[in-house]
Amino acid sequence: MLNKNQKTYLYPIKVEAHKEGGYYAKCPAMQGAWADGETIEEAVNNIQDVIKSILEYKKEREESKKKLCLI
């Protein structure tokens, strides 16, 4: 459940079937965001984790930049 201070962002994803089996998911709006899985559900869950990780990394990096500017 979201609290009042949290925002929800929607990122488009594209899921394709692998020729070898399984599925490939990517988020065209976010560089480097791709994942795969044995099922569509697994591929979607994996790409959600990748997107969250990228956003957390970007947030940490921005906070580090702010700290460097304060010194």
WOSULHU-V147755 format. One record per backbone hydrogen bond with DSSP energy under -0.5 kcal/mol. NH is the residue of the N-H (numbers start at 0). CO is the residue of the C=O. E is the energy in kcal/mol with one decimal. If there is no record, write none. Layout:
# WOSULHU-V147755
NH,CO,E + NH,CO,E
This chain:
# WOSULHU-V147755
5,2,-1.4 + 10,8,-0.5 + 13,25,-2.8 + 15,23,-2.9 + 17,21,-2.5 + 20,17,-0.7 + 22,36,-3.2 + 23,15,-3.1 + 24,34,-3.5 + 25,13,-2.2 + 26,32,-2.3 + 27,25,-0.6 + 29,26,-2.0 + 32,29,-1.9 + 33,31,-1.0 + 34,24,-2.6 + 36,22,-2.1 + 42,38,-2.3 + 43,39,-2.6 + 44,40,-2.6 + 45,41,-2.5 + 46,42,-2.3 + 47,43,-2.1 + 48,44,-1.8 + 49,45,-2.1 + 50,46,-2.6 + 51,47,-2.4 + 52,48,-2.3 + 53,49,-2.5 + 54,50,-2.5 + 55,51,-2.5 + 56,52,-2.4 + 57,53,-2.5 + 58,54,-2.3 + 59,55,-2.6 + 60,56,-2.5 + 61,57,-2.3 + 62,58,-2.2 + 63,59,-2.1 + 64,60,-2.1 + 65,61,-2.1 + 66,62,-2.0 + 67,63,-2.2 + 68,64,-1.7 + 69,65,-1.2 + 70,66,-0.9
